[in-house]
Amino acid sequence: MRAVILIMIVAVLVILAGVVTGFIDINQIRGAQAPAISATHNGIVAKGGQTPAFDVETGSVEVGSRNATVKVPALEVKRPPEPNTAENQVNGM
């Protein structure tokens, strides 16, 4: 249950961020109208009503690739000098 609530909160925050940054533009083009309800001896009858309509415009994101030349630094590895094997043998004795 906590996961569902967390997902809903994140979704609302993403939508709000999109609207605030101008990435999402929401305009209501048709208002809502409640149905007409009448009570008769047969029961309750509901007629009409309409749901609201919205026009949503979103920004576009273009993804592509291009060739580029990137300067890469040169790497030079220097090994430490190898000890002279003759000197090691003399000093070791």
DODOPA-633683 format. One record per residue: residue number from 1; x, y, z of N, C-alpha, C in turn. Coordinates in Angstrom, 1 decimal. Example, Ala and Ser with C-alpha at 12.3 -4.5 7.8 and 13.67 -1.06 7.14 Angstrom:
REM residues 2
<rec pos="1" n_u="13.2" n_v="-5.7" n_w="7.8" ca_u="12.3" ca_v="-4.5" ca_w="7.8" c_u="13.2" c_v="-3.3" c_w="7.8"/>
<rec pos="2" n_u="12.8" n_v="-2.2" n_w="7.1" ca_u="13.7" ca_v="-1.1" ca_w="7.1" c_u="12.9" c_v="0.0" c_w="7.9"/>
REM end
This chain:
REM residues 93
<rec pos="1" n_u="0.8" n_v="-1.2" n_w="0.0" ca_u="0.0" ca_v="0.0" ca_w="0.0" c_u="0.9" c_v="1.3" c_w="0.0"/>
<rec pos="2" n_u="2.0" n_v="1.2" n_w="0.8" ca_u="2.9" ca_v="2.4" ca_w="0.8" c_u="3.5" c_v="2.6" c_w="-0.5"/>
<rec pos="3" n_u="3.8" n_v="1.5" n_w="-1.3" ca_u="4.5" ca_v="1.7" ca_w="-2.6" c_u="3.5" c_v="2.4" c_w="-3.5"/>
<rec pos="4" n_u="2.2" n_v="2.0" n_w="-3.5" ca_u="1.3" ca_v="2.7" ca_w="-4.4" c_u="1.1" c_v="4.2" c_w="-4.1"/>
<rec pos="5" n_u="1.1" n_v="4.5" n_w="-2.8" ca_u="1.0" ca_v="5.9" ca_w="-2.5" c_u="2.2" c_v="6.7" c_w="-2.9"/>
<rec pos="6" n_u="3.4" n_v="6.0" n_w="-2.7" ca_u="4.7" ca_v="6.7" ca_w="-3.1" c_u="4.7" c_v="6.9" c_w="-4.6"/>
<rec pos="7" n_u="4.3" n_v="5.9" n_w="-5.4" ca_u="4.2" ca_v="6.1" ca_w="-6.8" c_u="3.3" c_v="7.2" c_w="-7.2"/>
<rec pos="8" n_u="2.1" n_v="7.3" n_w="-6.6" ca_u="1.2" ca_v="8.3" ca_w="-6.9" c_u="1.8" c_v="9.7" c_w="-6.6"/>
<rec pos="9" n_u="2.5" n_v="9.8" n_w="-5.5" ca_u="3.1" ca_v="11.1" ca_w="-5.1" c_u="4.1" c_v="11.5" c_w="-6.1"/>
<rec pos="10" n_u="5.0" n_v="10.5" n_w="-6.5" ca_u="6.0" ca_v="10.8" ca_w="-7.5" c_u="5.4" c_v="11.2" c_w="-8.8"/>
<rec pos="11" n_u="4.3" n_v="10.6" n_w="-9.2" ca_u="3.6" ca_v="10.9" ca_w="-10.5" c_u="3.1" c_v="12.3" c_w="-10.4"/>
<rec pos="12" n_u="2.5" n_v="12.7" n_w="-9.3" ca_u="2.0" ca_v="14.1" ca_w="-9.2" c_u="3.1" c_v="15.1" c_w="-9.2"/>
<rec pos="13" n_u="4.2" n_v="14.8" n_w="-8.6" ca_u="5.3" ca_v="15.7" ca_w="-8.6" c_u="5.9" c_v="15.9" c_w="-10.0"/>
<rec pos="14" n_u="6.0" n_v="14.8" n_w="-10.7" ca_u="6.5" ca_v="14.9" ca_w="-12.1" c_u="5.6" c_v="15.7" c_w="-13.0"/>
<rec pos="15" n_u="4.3" n_v="15.5" n_w="-12.8" ca_u="3.3" ca_v="16.3" ca_w="-13.6" c_u="3.4" c_v="17.8" c_w="-13.2"/>
<rec pos="16" n_u="3.5" n_v="18.1" n_w="-11.9" ca_u="3.7" ca_v="19.5" ca_w="-11.5" c_u="5.0" c_v="20.1" c_w="-12.0"/>
<rec pos="17" n_u="6.0" n_v="19.4" n_w="-12.0" ca_u="7.3" ca_v="19.9" ca_w="-12.5" c_u="7.2" c_v="20.1" c_w="-14.0"/>
<rec pos="18" n_u="6.5" n_v="19.3" n_w="-14.7" ca_u="6.3" ca_v="19.5" ca_w="-16.2" c_u="5.5" c_v="20.7" c_w="-16.5"/>
<rec pos="19" n_u="4.5" n_v="21.0" n_w="-15.7" ca_u="3.6" ca_v="22.2" ca_w="-15.9" c_u="4.4" c_v="23.4" c_w="-15.5"/>
<rec pos="20" n_u="5.1" n_v="23.4" n_w="-14.4" ca_u="5.8" ca_v="24.6" ca_w="-13.9" c_u="6.9" c_v="25.0" c_w="-14.9"/>
<rec pos="21" n_u="7.6" n_v="24.0" n_w="-15.5" ca_u="8.7" ca_v="24.3" ca_w="-16.4" c_u="8.2" c_v="24.6" c_w="-17.8"/>
<rec pos="22" n_u="6.9" n_v="24.5" n_w="-18.1" ca_u="6.4" ca_v="24.8" ca_w="-19.4" c_u="6.5" c_v="23.6" c_w="-20.4"/>
<rec pos="23" n_u="7.0" n_v="22.5" n_w="-19.9" ca_u="7.1" ca_v="21.3" ca_w="-20.7" c_u="5.7" c_v="20.7" c_w="-21.1"/>
<rec pos="24" n_u="4.8" n_v="20.9" n_w="-20.2" ca_u="3.4" ca_v="20.4" ca_w="-20.4" c_u="2.5" c_v="21.6" c_w="-20.3"/>
<rec pos="25" n_u="1.6" n_v="21.7" n_w="-21.2" ca_u="0.6" ca_v="22.8" ca_w="-21.2" c_u="-0.8" c_v="22.2" c_w="-21.3"/>
<rec pos="26" n_u="-1.6" n_v="22.4" n_w="-20.3" ca_u="-2.9" ca_v="21.8" ca_w="-20.2" c_u="-4.0" c_v="22.9" c_w="-20.3"/>
<rec pos="27" n_u="-4.9" n_v="22.8" n_w="-21.3" ca_u="-6.0" ca_v="23.7" ca_w="-21.4" c_u="-7.3" c_v="22.9" c_w="-21.4"/>
<rec pos="28" n_u="-8.3" n_v="23.4" n_w="-20.6" ca_u="-9.6" ca_v="22.8" ca_w="-20.6" c_u="-10.4" c_v="23.4" c_w="-21.8"/>
<rec pos="29" n_u="-10.9" n_v="22.5" n_w="-22.7" ca_u="-11.6" ca_v="23.0" ca_w="-23.9" c_u="-13.1" c_v="22.8" c_w="-23.7"/>
<rec pos="30" n_u="-13.5" n_v="21.9" n_w="-22.8" ca_u="-14.9" ca_v="21.7" ca_w="-22.6" c_u="-15.1" c_v="21.5" c_w="-21.1"/>
<rec pos="31" n_u="-16.0" n_v="22.2" n_w="-20.5" ca_u="-16.3" ca_v="22.1" ca_w="-19.1" c_u="-17.1" c_v="20.9" c_w="-18.7"/>
<rec pos="32" n_u="-17.1" n_v="20.5" n_w="-17.5" ca_u="-17.9" ca_v="19.4" ca_w="-17.0" c_u="-19.3" c_v="19.9" c_w="-16.7"/>
<rec pos="33" n_u="-20.3" n_v="19.0" n_w="-16.9" ca_u="-21.7" ca_v="19.3" ca_w="-16.6" c_u="-22.3" c_v="18.1" c_w="-15.9"/>
<rec pos="34" n_u="-22.9" n_v="18.4" n_w="-14.7" ca_u="-23.5" ca_v="17.4" ca_w="-13.9" c_u="-24.7" c_v="16.8" c_w="-14.6"/>
<rec pos="35" n_u="-25.0" n_v="15.5" n_w="-14.4" ca_u="-26.2" ca_v="15.0" ca_w="-15.0" c_u="-27.5" c_v="15.5" c_w="-14.3"/>
<rec pos="36" n_u="-28.6" n_v="15.5" n_w="-15.1" ca_u="-29.9" ca_v="15.9" ca_w="-14.5" c_u="-30.4" c_v="14.7" c_w="-13.8"/>
<rec pos="37" n_u="-30.7" n_v="14.8" n_w="-12.5" ca_u="-31.2" ca_v="13.7" ca_w="-11.8" c_u="-32.7" c_v="13.9" c_w="-11.4"/>
<rec pos="38" n_u="-33.5" n_v="12.9" n_w="-11.6" ca_u="-34.9" ca_v="13.1" ca_w="-11.2" c_u="-35.3" c_v="11.8" c_w="-10.5"/>
<rec pos="39" n_u="-36.2" n_v="12.0" n_w="-9.5" ca_u="-36.7" ca_v="10.8" ca_w="-8.7" c_u="-38.1" c_v="10.6" c_w="-9.1"/>
<rec pos="40" n_u="-38.4" n_v="9.4" n_w="-9.5" ca_u="-39.8" ca_v="9.0" ca_w="-9.9" c_u="-40.2" c_v="7.8" c_w="-9.0"/>
<rec pos="41" n_u="-41.4" n_v="7.4" n_w="-9.2" ca_u="-41.9" ca_v="6.2" ca_w="-8.5" c_u="-41.1" c_v="4.9" c_w="-8.9"/>
<rec pos="42" n_u="-40.5" n_v="5.0" n_w="-10.1" ca_u="-39.7" ca_v="3.8" ca_w="-10.6" c_u="-38.2" c_v="3.8" c_w="-10.0"/>
<rec pos="43" n_u="-37.8" n_v="4.9" n_w="-9.4" ca_u="-36.5" ca_v="5.0" ca_w="-8.9" c_u="-35.8" c_v="6.3" c_w="-9.3"/>
<rec pos="44" n_u="-34.6" n_v="6.4" n_w="-9.3" ca_u="-33.8" ca_v="7.6" ca_w="-9.6" c_u="-33.3" c_v="7.5" c_w="-11.0"/>
<rec pos="45" n_u="-33.5" n_v="8.5" n_w="-11.8" ca_u="-33.1" ca_v="8.5" ca_w="-13.2" c_u="-32.1" c_v="9.7" c_w="-13.4"/>
<rec pos="46" n_u="-31.0" n_v="9.4" n_w="-14.0" ca_u="-30.0" ca_v="10.4" ca_w="-14.3" c_u="-29.8" c_v="10.5" c_w="-15.9"/>
<rec pos="47" n_u="-29.9" n_v="11.7" n_w="-16.4" ca_u="-29.8" ca_v="11.9" ca_w="-17.8" c_u="-28.8" c_v="13.0" c_w="-18.1"/>
<rec pos="48" n_u="-28.1" n_v="12.8" n_w="-19.2" ca_u="-27.2" ca_v="13.9" ca_w="-19.6" c_u="-25.9" c_v="13.9" c_w="-18.9"/>
<rec pos="49" n_u="-25.3" n_v="15.0" n_w="-18.8" ca_u="-24.0" ca_v="15.2" ca_w="-18.1" c_u="-22.9" c_v="15.1" c_w="-19.1"/>
<rec pos="50" n_u="-21.8" n_v="15.7" n_w="-18.8" ca_u="-20.7" ca_v="15.5" ca_w="-19.8" c_u="-19.4" c_v="15.6" c_w="-19.0"/>
<rec pos="51" n_u="-18.4" n_v="14.9" n_w="-19.5" ca_u="-17.1" ca_v="14.9" ca_w="-18.8" c_u="-16.3" c_v="16.1" c_w="-19.4"/>
<rec pos="52" n_u="-15.4" n_v="16.6" n_w="-18.7" ca_u="-14.6" ca_v="17.7" ca_w="-19.2" c_u="-13.6" c_v="17.2" c_w="-20.3"/>
<rec pos="53" n_u="-13.2" n_v="18.1" n_w="-21.2" ca_u="-12.2" ca_v="17.7" ca_w="-22.2" c_u="-11.0" c_v="18.6" c_w="-22.0"/>
<rec pos="54" n_u="-9.8" n_v="18.1" n_w="-22.3" ca_u="-8.6" ca_v="18.9" ca_w="-22.1" c_u="-7.8" c_v="18.7" c_w="-23.4"/>
<rec pos="55" n_u="-7.1" n_v="19.8" n_w="-23.7" ca_u="-6.1" ca_v="19.8" ca_w="-24.8" c_u="-4.7" c_v="19.9" c_w="-24.1"/>
<rec pos="56" n_u="-3.9" n_v="18.9" n_w="-24.3" ca_u="-2.6" ca_v="18.8" ca_w="-23.7" c_u="-1.5" c_v="18.9" c_w="-24.7"/>
<rec pos="57" n_u="-0.6" n_v="19.9" n_w="-24.6" ca_u="0.5" ca_v="20.0" ca_w="-25.5" c_u="1.8" c_v="19.7" c_w="-24.7"/>
<rec pos="58" n_u="2.6" n_v="18.9" n_w="-25.2" ca_u="3.8" ca_v="18.6" ca_w="-24.5" c_u="5.0" c_v="19.0" c_w="-25.3"/>
<rec pos="59" n_u="6.1" n_v="19.3" n_w="-24.7" ca_u="7.3" ca_v="19.6" ca_w="-25.4" c_u="7.9" c_v="18.4" c_w="-26.1"/>
<rec pos="60" n_u="8.9" n_v="18.7" n_w="-27.0" ca_u="9.5" ca_v="17.6" ca_w="-27.7" c_u="10.9" c_v="17.5" c_w="-27.3"/>
<rec pos="61" n_u="11.4" n_v="16.2" n_w="-27.4" ca_u="12.7" ca_v="15.9" ca_w="-27.1" c_u="13.3" c_v="15.2" c_w="-28.3"/>
<rec pos="62" n_u="14.4" n_v="15.8" n_w="-28.8" ca_u="15.0" ca_v="15.2" ca_w="-30.0" c_u="16.3" c_v="14.5" c_w="-29.5"/>
<rec pos="63" n_u="16.4" n_v="13.2" n_w="-30.0" ca_u="17.5" ca_v="12.4" ca_w="-29.6" c_u="18.2" c_v="12.0" c_w="-31.0"/>
<rec pos="64" n_u="19.5" n_v="12.3" n_w="-31.0" ca_u="20.2" ca_v="12.0" ca_w="-32.2" c_u="21.7" c_v="11.7" c_w="-31.9"/>
<rec pos="65" n_u="22.4" n_v="11.6" n_w="-32.9" ca_u="23.8" ca_v="11.4" ca_w="-32.8" c_u="24.6" c_v="12.2" c_w="-33.8"/>
<rec pos="66" n_u="25.8" n_v="12.5" n_w="-33.5" ca_u="26.6" ca_v="13.2" ca_w="-34.5" c_u="28.1" c_v="12.8" c_w="-34.3"/>
<rec pos="67" n_u="28.9" n_v="13.0" n_w="-35.3" ca_u="30.3" ca_v="12.7" ca_w="-35.2" c_u="31.0" c_v="13.9" c_w="-34.6"/>
<rec pos="68" n_u="31.9" n_v="13.6" n_w="-33.7" ca_u="32.7" ca_v="14.7" ca_w="-33.0" c_u="34.1" c_v="14.2" c_w="-32.8"/>
<rec pos="69" n_u="35.0" n_v="15.1" n_w="-32.8" ca_u="36.4" ca_v="14.8" ca_w="-32.5" c_u="36.7" c_v="15.3" c_w="-31.1"/>
<rec pos="70" n_u="37.1" n_v="14.3" n_w="-30.3" ca_u="37.4" ca_v="14.6" ca_w="-28.9" c_u="38.8" c_v="14.5" c_w="-28.6"/>
<rec pos="71" n_u="39.5" n_v="15.5" n_w="-28.0" ca_u="40.9" ca_v="15.4" ca_w="-27.7" c_u="41.0" c_v="14.6" c_w="-26.4"/>
<rec pos="72" n_u="41.8" n_v="13.6" n_w="-26.5" ca_u="42.0" ca_v="12.7" ca_w="-25.4" c_u="43.5" c_v="12.9" c_w="-24.9"/>
<rec pos="73" n_u="43.7" n_v="13.0" n_w="-23.6" ca_u="45.1" ca_v="13.2" ca_w="-23.2" c_u="45.9" c_v="11.9" c_w="-23.4"/>
<rec pos="74" n_u="47.2" n_v="12.1" n_w="-23.6" ca_u="48.1" ca_v="11.0" ca_w="-23.8" c_u="48.5" c_v="10.5" c_w="-22.5"/>
<rec pos="75" n_u="48.6" n_v="9.2" n_w="-22.4" ca_u="49.0" ca_v="8.6" ca_w="-21.1" c_u="50.3" c_v="7.8" c_w="-21.3"/>
<rec pos="76" n_u="51.3" n_v="8.2" n_w="-20.5" ca_u="52.6" ca_v="7.5" ca_w="-20.6" c_u="52.9" c_v="6.8" c_w="-19.3"/>
<rec pos="77" n_u="53.3" n_v="5.5" n_w="-19.4" ca_u="53.6" ca_v="4.7" ca_w="-18.3" c_u="55.1" c_v="4.5" c_w="-18.2"/>
<rec pos="78" n_u="55.7" n_v="4.8" n_w="-17.1" ca_u="57.1" ca_v="4.6" ca_w="-17.0" c_u="57.3" c_v="3.5" c_w="-15.9"/>
<rec pos="79" n_u="58.1" n_v="2.5" n_w="-16.2" ca_u="58.4" ca_v="1.4" ca_w="-15.3" c_u="59.6" c_v="1.9" c_w="-14.4"/>
<rec pos="80" n_u="59.6" n_v="1.4" n_w="-13.2" ca_u="60.8" ca_v="1.8" ca_w="-12.4" c_u="62.0" c_v="1.0" c_w="-12.9"/>
<rec pos="81" n_u="63.1" n_v="1.6" n_w="-12.8" ca_u="64.3" ca_v="0.9" ca_w="-13.3" c_u="64.5" c_v="-0.5" c_w="-12.6"/>
<rec pos="82" n_u="64.9" n_v="-1.5" n_w="-13.4" ca_u="65.1" ca_v="-2.8" ca_w="-12.8" c_u="66.4" c_v="-2.8" c_w="-12.0"/>
<rec pos="83" n_u="66.4" n_v="-3.4" n_w="-10.8" ca_u="67.7" ca_v="-3.4" ca_w="-10.1" c_u="68.7" c_v="-4.2" c_w="-10.8"/>
<rec pos="84" n_u="70.0" n_v="-3.9" n_w="-10.7" ca_u="71.1" ca_v="-4.6" ca_w="-11.3" c_u="71.2" c_v="-5.9" c_w="-10.5"/>
<rec pos="85" n_u="71.1" n_v="-7.0" n_w="-11.2" ca_u="71.2" ca_v="-8.3" ca_w="-10.6" c_u="72.6" c_v="-8.6" c_w="-10.0"/>
<rec pos="86" n_u="73.6" n_v="-8.1" n_w="-10.7" ca_u="75.0" ca_v="-8.3" ca_w="-10.2" c_u="75.2" c_v="-7.6" c_w="-8.9"/>
<rec pos="87" n_u="74.7" n_v="-6.4" n_w="-8.7" ca_u="74.9" ca_v="-5.7" ca_w="-7.5" c_u="74.1" c_v="-6.3" c_w="-6.3"/>
<rec pos="88" n_u="72.9" n_v="-6.9" n_w="-6.6" ca_u="72.2" ca_v="-7.5" ca_w="-5.6" c_u="72.8" c_v="-8.8" c_w="-5.0"/>
<rec pos="89" n_u="73.5" n_v="-9.5" n_w="-5.9" ca_u="74.2" ca_v="-10.7" ca_w="-5.5" c_u="75.4" c_v="-10.4" c_w="-4.6"/>
<rec pos="90" n_u="76.1" n_v="-9.3" n_w="-5.0" ca_u="77.3" ca_v="-8.9" ca_w="-4.2" c_u="76.9" c_v="-8.4" c_w="-2.8"/>
<rec pos="91" n_u="75.8" n_v="-7.5" n_w="-2.8" ca_u="75.4" ca_v="-7.0" ca_w="-1.5" c_u="74.7" c_v="-8.0" c_w="-0.6"/>
<rec pos="92" n_u="74.1" n_v="-9.0" n_w="-1.2" ca_u="73.4" ca_v="-10.0" ca_w="-0.5" c_u="74.4" c_v="-11.0" c_w="0.2"/>
<rec pos="93" n_u="75.6" n_v="-11.1" n_w="-0.2" ca_u="76.5" ca_v="-12.0" ca_w="0.5" c_u="77.3" c_v="-11.4" c_w="1.5"/>
REM end
